[in-house]
Amino acid sequence: MIRPEWESTLKANGFSRGLAYILTTATIHMERTTATGADVVAEYYETETERVLSFESEGTTAAIAQNRDGYAMLKVRTASDGDELERYYGFDMALDHVGEVLGISPSALPVPDAAQDMGM
């Protein structure tokens, strides 16, 4: 679905509805990177506004999100689009909280290479 606020701009610049859909979908669904370990799957991706690192273990989820500019605090959520639980400056502190939520040692959480530089 094309975001309504983008549709008129894209049409005004000569893009067809089909091409506009492809362009907006591509910006929202960036390449995803995964890592696995200790019965946990981690997935890193970027949206147009955020960097997101989500975790899933035995049906329980948690996520860490940061704005794409990389200067804001990290938000720990119940899922990538879930309720915010807490904010942290440091990536290690955010991982500690995710470990608590999942019941796993933070040192056992897999982190894809693209997410290694999250935090302030």
trRosetta pair geometry for C-beta under 8 A, 3 or more apart (Angstrom, degrees):
i j d omega theta_ij theta_ji phi_ij phi_ji
1 21 7.8 -52 -129 -129 7 98
2 6 6.1 -124 176 78 91 105
2 7 4.8 99 125 -80 129 97
2 10 7.4 -101 -159 31 136 148
2 17 7.2 -112 -22 -157 149 76
2 20 5.5 22 -112 128 140 109
2 21 5.5 -92 -61 -92 98 67
2 24 5.3 116 -127 34 70 158
3 6 4.5 68 72 11 97 109
3 7 7.1 -160 86 -28 47 82
3 24 6.0 -163 9 -160 90 141
4 7 5.7 -42 -144 11 35 118
4 8 8.0 26 170 -11 60 93
5 8 7.7 -57 -167 28 28 98
5 9 7.6 17 147 -3 57 116
6 9 5.6 -70 -158 45 45 110
6 10 5.7 40 153 -21 82 110
6 20 7.2 161 128 -174 104 108
6 24 5.6 136 99 -96 157 128
7 10 6.0 -60 -147 38 26 108
7 11 6.2 22 159 -15 65 110
7 17 7.9 14 -145 -120 99 81
7 20 6.5 83 -124 157 60 149
8 11 5.8 -56 -144 40 31 110
8 12 6.1 34 156 -24 65 108
9 12 5.7 -55 -145 35 28 113
9 13 6.5 13 158 -7 62 110
10 13 6.0 -68 -151 44 29 102
10 15 4.2 -58 174 57 91 130
10 19 7.9 -172 176 97 122 87
10 20 4.0 107 138 -119 153 117
10 23 7.0 166 -122 64 134 139
10 24 7.6 -78 -56 -44 151 110
11 14 7.8 86 -177 -40 31 10
11 15 6.5 -88 -80 62 32 76
11 17 7.6 11 -86 -73 100 69
11 20 7.0 -21 -56 -66 67 152
15 19 4.9 -128 -167 91 92 113
15 20 4.6 117 125 -66 123 87
15 23 6.9 -49 -155 6 153 145
16 19 4.8 87 53 14 83 101
16 20 6.6 -143 92 -8 39 90
17 20 5.5 -55 -143 38 29 116
17 21 6.4 35 155 -24 63 102
18 21 5.7 -53 -153 29 30 112
18 22 6.7 26 152 -15 63 104
19 22 5.6 -52 -150 36 37 112
19 23 6.2 36 153 -19 68 106
20 23 5.8 -55 -146 38 31 111
20 24 6.2 20 160 -11 66 109
21 24 6.2 -61 -143 42 26 102
21 25 6.0 24 160 -17 65 113
22 25 5.9 -58 -141 40 25 109
22 26 6.2 28 159 -22 62 109
23 26 5.9 -57 -149 34 26 112
23 27 6.8 19 157 -15 61 106
24 27 5.9 -55 -149 35 34 108
24 28 6.4 25 156 -14 66 110
25 28 5.9 -64 -148 40 32 106
25 29 5.9 -12 170 19 71 113
26 29 6.8 -72 -127 56 22 81
27 30 7.7 -2 -168 -62 29 84
27 48 5.1 37 151 -78 103 109
28 47 5.9 2 -154 -147 57 85
28 48 6.1 -41 -92 -21 57 101
29 45 7.7 -27 -159 180 50 140
30 45 5.4 156 72 -173 91 87
30 46 4.4 -4 44 63 156 81
30 47 7.0 -146 3 -83 107 27
31 45 7.0 -163 95 -125 36 87
32 43 5.6 -5 -175 -172 114 104
32 44 6.9 154 -158 77 62 45
32 45 4.3 -33 -102 -76 78 115
33 43 7.2 152 78 -156 43 54
33 44 4.7 -16 61 59 96 99
33 45 7.2 165 18 -70 66 62
33 112 4.1 132 119 -173 113 153
33 113 7.2 -86 160 45 153 75
33 114 5.0 123 30 17 154 128
33 115 7.6 -163 76 -20 121 95
34 41 6.4 -18 -163 -173 114 91
34 42 6.5 150 -156 83 60 55
34 43 5.0 -22 -99 -100 83 73
34 44 7.6 -177 -80 18 34 70
34 112 6.4 -136 -174 -74 4 125
35 41 7.8 157 81 -159 43 48
35 42 4.7 -10 59 60 89 108
35 44 7.9 30 1 -7 99 104
35 110 3.7 -155 123 150 108 118
35 111 6.3 -1 53 72 155 11
35 112 4.5 -169 -22 -70 112 67
36 40 6.9 170 -152 86 55 53
36 41 5.2 -18 -103 -106 88 66
36 42 7.3 -171 -80 20 37 73
36 110 5.7 88 114 11 3 167
37 40 6.0 -17 73 56 59 92
37 108 6.5 -154 125 177 106 71
37 109 7.6 116 76 -179 110 15
37 110 3.9 133 22 -58 109 112
38 57 7.9 -20 113 -117 82 131
38 104 6.0 123 132 -157 129 130
38 105 7.8 -99 -165 48 164 88
38 108 3.9 51 -36 169 170 115
38 109 7.4 -76 56 -76 131 30
38 110 7.4 177 28 -30 92 90
39 57 5.5 81 122 -147 87 98
39 58 6.5 18 156 -38 122 95
39 104 7.6 -160 70 -96 95 135
40 55 5.7 -15 -171 -164 111 103
40 56 7.1 151 -156 75 62 41
40 57 4.4 -34 -99 -78 76 111
40 102 6.6 45 -106 173 120 155
40 104 6.1 -113 -56 37 132 178
40 108 7.1 122 10 128 134 91
40 109 6.0 -69 108 -127 163 60
40 110 6.0 175 92 14 105 95
41 55 7.2 152 80 -153 48 51
41 56 5.1 -13 58 58 96 93
41 57 7.5 170 18 -72 64 60
41 110 7.7 -28 -138 53 23 128
42 53 6.4 -3 -173 -176 105 91
42 54 7.1 161 -154 84 54 44
42 55 5.2 -19 -100 -98 75 77
42 109 6.7 90 -66 175 133 84
42 110 4.6 -156 11 86 124 88
42 111 6.1 -75 133 -97 167 34
42 112 6.1 -158 110 -22 111 86
42 115 7.7 -112 154 34 125 154
43 53 7.4 167 83 -153 42 46
43 54 5.1 -13 59 60 92 94
43 55 8.0 -180 20 -77 68 33
43 56 7.9 16 1 2 106 103
43 112 7.5 34 -142 -22 23 135
44 51 7.5 -4 -167 -179 93 88
44 52 7.0 166 -147 90 49 54
44 53 4.9 -11 -99 -103 84 76
44 54 7.9 177 -79 20 37 65
44 111 7.9 62 -52 -170 127 62
44 112 4.3 -128 8 52 126 133
44 114 5.1 175 110 78 145 108
44 115 4.2 -141 -104 -48 142 116
45 52 5.7 -12 64 61 73 98
46 50 7.0 -169 -150 98 60 45
46 51 5.2 -27 -102 -103 87 63
46 52 7.1 161 -97 16 32 77
46 68 6.3 79 -159 -109 116 104
47 50 5.1 23 44 48 104 80
47 52 6.8 44 -10 -10 98 119
47 68 7.9 -122 71 -61 59 114
48 68 7.5 -70 156 -35 30 148
49 67 6.5 -56 167 -138 72 75
49 68 6.1 -138 -178 -13 22 109
50 65 4.9 -7 -175 -168 134 106
50 66 6.6 140 -157 73 80 33
50 67 6.0 -67 -104 -112 64 35
50 68 6.2 -117 -90 -46 11 77
51 65 6.9 156 79 -155 52 54
51 66 4.9 -13 56 63 102 88
51 67 7.5 31 11 104 83 14
51 68 6.0 126 -35 -101 84 54
51 70 7.3 35 0 -83 139 77
51 115 7.2 155 162 -117 116 80
51 118 6.3 -160 110 -103 135 107
52 63 5.9 -10 -168 -176 94 123
52 64 7.4 155 -155 82 47 50
52 65 5.0 -10 -104 -103 75 86
52 80 5.0 58 -178 -142 139 105
53 63 6.5 158 84 -159 49 69
53 64 4.6 -5 59 56 102 97
53 65 7.7 -167 26 -73 64 43
53 111 7.0 1 -156 -136 142 83
53 112 7.5 -161 -125 32 101 98
53 115 4.5 88 -88 -141 127 150
53 118 6.5 -100 -15 -27 134 162
54 61 6.6 -9 -175 -167 101 105
54 62 7.5 168 -154 92 60 39
54 63 4.1 -24 -104 -102 73 103
54 64 8.0 -162 -75 26 37 57
54 79 6.8 28 -139 -167 118 58
54 80 4.3 -48 -78 -60 130 103
55 61 6.6 156 85 -153 58 56
55 62 5.1 -8 57 62 106 82
55 63 6.8 -178 16 -82 70 49
55 98 5.7 96 23 -177 147 125
55 102 6.1 -66 125 -63 130 144
55 109 6.5 -45 -111 -146 144 111
56 59 7.5 19 -173 -92 93 7
56 60 7.2 158 -153 79 54 44
56 61 5.0 -17 -99 -98 77 82
57 60 5.6 -23 69 60 75 93
57 102 4.6 73 38 -161 132 117
57 103 7.6 -144 100 52 135 85
57 104 6.1 148 -48 -29 179 137
60 101 6.8 -179 158 144 120 83
60 102 5.5 159 102 -119 123 63
60 103 7.4 74 57 11 163 101
61 78 6.6 69 90 153 89 60
61 79 4.4 37 114 -99 133 85
61 80 7.8 -68 166 -12 128 70
61 82 7.2 147 102 -23 115 146
62 76 6.6 -8 -178 -172 106 92
62 77 7.0 154 -163 82 57 50
62 78 6.5 -63 -108 -147 58 26
62 79 7.2 -78 -100 -78 16 38
62 85 8.0 -34 -140 6 100 144
62 97 7.7 -169 -176 120 143 81
62 98 4.5 166 112 -136 139 81
62 101 4.2 111 -74 90 140 146
62 102 5.9 -106 7 -45 126 96
63 76 7.3 157 83 -155 45 48
63 77 4.7 -17 63 61 95 100
63 78 7.6 3 20 78 89 23
63 79 5.7 47 -9 171 119 23
63 80 4.3 149 -96 -81 164 51
63 82 6.8 139 25 31 115 104
63 98 7.8 114 -36 -109 6 117
64 74 5.3 -7 -170 -178 102 116
64 75 7.1 148 -157 74 49 48
64 76 5.8 -23 -98 -98 71 65
64 77 7.7 176 -83 18 22 79
64 91 7.6 76 172 -140 158 72
64 94 4.8 82 -120 157 128 133
64 95 7.4 -32 -54 -69 148 58
64 98 6.4 -65 -45 -56 103 132
64 115 8.0 108 75 -170 119 128
64 118 6.5 104 125 140 127 157
65 74 7.1 145 69 -161 37 64
65 75 4.7 -22 61 60 91 102
65 77 6.3 23 0 -6 114 123
65 80 7.1 112 -68 -151 114 62
66 70 6.3 48 138 -116 127 46
66 72 5.9 167 -160 72 75 89
66 73 7.6 -141 -118 109 87 27
66 74 5.1 -41 -73 -103 102 68
66 75 7.2 169 -74 14 49 77
66 118 5.4 167 4 -153 145 100
66 119 7.5 -115 -82 -57 153 28
67 70 7.1 -114 84 -31 73 24
67 71 7.2 -34 67 48 114 63
67 72 4.4 71 12 18 112 130
69 72 7.1 81 66 -10 98 92
70 117 7.5 -9 -142 126 134 102
70 118 7.6 -133 -132 -128 88 50
71 120 6.7 63 -156 -116 45 93
72 120 7.9 -125 94 -74 13 107
73 87 4.3 53 130 176 136 111
73 88 6.3 155 -173 70 97 26
73 89 5.8 -61 -119 -84 87 51
73 120 7.0 -34 -97 -33 48 125
74 87 6.7 153 77 -157 46 62
74 88 5.0 -25 62 65 101 84
74 89 7.4 126 14 -137 90 5
74 90 7.7 -72 18 80 128 21
74 91 6.5 117 -43 -96 159 54
74 94 4.4 -52 112 -71 142 149
74 118 6.3 81 -98 155 124 109
74 119 5.9 -32 -38 -95 128 63
74 120 7.9 -135 -22 -19 88 84
75 84 5.1 -58 -171 -129 115 109
75 86 7.7 167 -153 89 52 37
75 87 5.5 -28 -98 -100 63 80
76 84 7.3 101 74 -160 47 64
76 85 4.8 -53 100 59 94 106
76 86 5.1 5 45 57 112 81
76 87 7.5 -165 12 -83 76 29
76 88 6.8 43 -23 0 107 110
76 94 5.4 -179 -66 -149 104 83
76 97 4.7 -44 -109 102 173 138
76 98 6.2 -144 -138 -60 116 78
76 101 7.6 -180 169 -24 121 141
77 80 6.9 105 81 -117 134 11
77 81 7.6 178 145 71 152 6
77 82 4.5 145 159 71 104 87
77 83 6.3 161 -153 81 83 32
77 84 5.4 -50 -96 -97 83 47
77 85 6.3 165 -111 -1 24 87
78 82 3.4 -111 67 144 86 147
78 83 5.1 34 4 47 118 80
78 85 6.5 117 -51 -46 71 109
78 101 7.6 -165 -121 -155 56 142
79 82 3.4 103 37 -27 77 120
84 87 7.3 6 180 -55 122 84
85 97 6.8 169 101 167 129 131
85 101 7.4 -151 -25 -78 174 132
86 97 5.9 -136 56 -132 130 160
88 91 7.9 152 108 -75 121 16
88 93 4.1 -167 -158 96 142 116
88 94 4.5 -160 54 -61 137 82
88 97 7.0 -169 -33 -4 138 134
88 119 7.8 -39 113 -121 96 94
89 93 7.2 49 54 37 61 138
89 119 6.9 69 147 -165 50 87
89 120 4.8 -60 -170 36 82 126
90 93 4.4 89 73 7 98 104
90 94 6.9 -164 99 -6 53 85
90 119 5.3 27 -152 -153 35 131
90 120 7.1 -78 -75 43 45 82
91 94 5.6 -57 -150 38 35 112
91 95 6.2 36 152 -19 68 106
91 118 5.0 120 -103 89 118 83
91 119 3.4 -95 -38 -43 89 132
92 95 5.7 -54 -147 38 31 112
92 96 6.5 40 151 -26 64 101
92 106 7.4 83 -166 152 66 146
92 119 7.7 29 -1 -94 61 158
93 96 5.5 -45 -151 27 34 117
93 97 6.8 33 151 -17 63 101
94 97 5.8 -53 -155 34 35 111
94 98 6.5 35 148 -18 66 104
94 118 7.7 -73 59 119 150 121
94 119 7.1 -155 11 -87 126 100
95 98 5.5 -51 -145 37 37 113
95 99 6.3 43 153 -23 66 103
95 106 4.5 102 133 -158 96 112
95 109 5.7 -161 -160 53 105 149
95 111 7.6 -48 -104 -69 131 127
96 99 5.6 -55 -153 33 29 115
96 100 6.7 32 149 -20 63 102
96 106 4.8 -43 -93 -66 48 151
97 100 5.6 -50 -153 32 35 113
97 101 6.5 36 150 -19 66 103
98 101 5.6 -53 -150 36 34 113
98 102 6.2 15 158 -3 68 112
98 106 7.1 103 66 -113 85 87
98 109 6.3 69 102 -107 122 156
99 102 6.1 -67 -142 49 27 99
99 103 7.9 -127 167 48 56 5
99 104 5.2 -108 -146 82 74 66
99 105 5.9 -19 -157 166 133 14
99 106 3.7 -94 -35 -67 148 69
99 108 7.6 110 -122 48 111 86
99 109 6.0 -109 -78 -40 91 122
100 103 7.5 26 -175 -72 27 38
102 109 7.7 118 50 -94 149 106
104 108 5.3 -109 168 76 104 120
104 109 6.4 122 108 -68 122 80
105 108 4.5 84 68 1 91 107
105 109 7.8 -142 98 -22 54 77
106 109 5.7 -35 -160 2 45 118
111 115 5.3 -122 -176 83 90 112
111 116 6.1 113 130 -84 121 67
112 115 5.1 80 65 10 82 104
112 116 7.8 -118 101 -34 46 79
113 116 5.7 -28 -160 -15 41 119
115 118 5.4 -14 -176 -19 73 118
